[in-house]
Amino acid sequence: MKLFALVLTLAVLAGSQASLLSDEPTPRLEQVREAFWEYMAKAEKIKELIHKSELGREINSRVSHSLLAAYSYGTEVQKQLPAVAQELVAKLSKDTDLLVQKVSGDLRELNQKVQPSIAELQKSVEELQAGLAPYAEGLLEQLHSQLGPYAQDLQGRLGSL
């Protein structure tokens, strides 16, 4: 979710900067709309890059391998269950411990690989938020100025009831 917010913010910022460089004046609402769609396109590209990246392939590979191992173990257990119930319980306990250790190690390794990217993304999000704040304030002021008369009229009507 944070990645999505970051990508959305990046797209809005990139779109607003691109429109500032053009010769024609563009309304703020148009700038926001263009930035949103640019963001969506960039988010899709980032999603594809993550799926194609080495880390994405590695995660998919490990998950597939773990599922295959679990399936194989399950079929083996079903075959031996009637004959050796007590041995099965002992082996299940041992294999569960080994699996927990392996998954914990894999998760720690994955966490170490992802931490630099997370820090970079957080920095980018902060920069985007700082860059978008003036635009958001401008849009709020514009909305307030455009909707203010309607709100006052509505308040007047409600007050007279």
URZI-V201393 format. One line per field, one symbol per residue. ss: DSSP state (H for helix, E for strand, - for the rest). psi: psi as a letter, one per 20 degrees, with the letter a starting at -180 (. if undefined). burial: # if it has 9 or more other C-alpha atoms within 8 Angstrom, else .. A space follows every 50 residues. Layout:
ss->???
psi->???
burial->???
This chain:
ss->-HHHHHHHHHHHHHHHHHHH-------HHHHHHHHHHHHHHHHHHHHHHH HH-HHHHHHHHHHHHHHHHHHHHHHHHHHH----HHHHHHHHHHHHHHHH HHHHHHHHHHHHHHHHHHHHHHHHHHHHHHHHHHHHHHHHHHHHHHHHHH HHHHHHHHHH-
psi->ghgghggggggggghhhhhhirhpppqhhhgggghghgggghggggghhg hirhgghggggggggggggggggghgghhighgmgghggggggghggggg gghggghgggghhhghhgggghghggggghhighgggghggggghhighg gggghgghhi.
burial->....############..#...........##.#######.##......# .....##...................#..##...#..#............ ....................##.##..##.##......#...#....#.. ...........
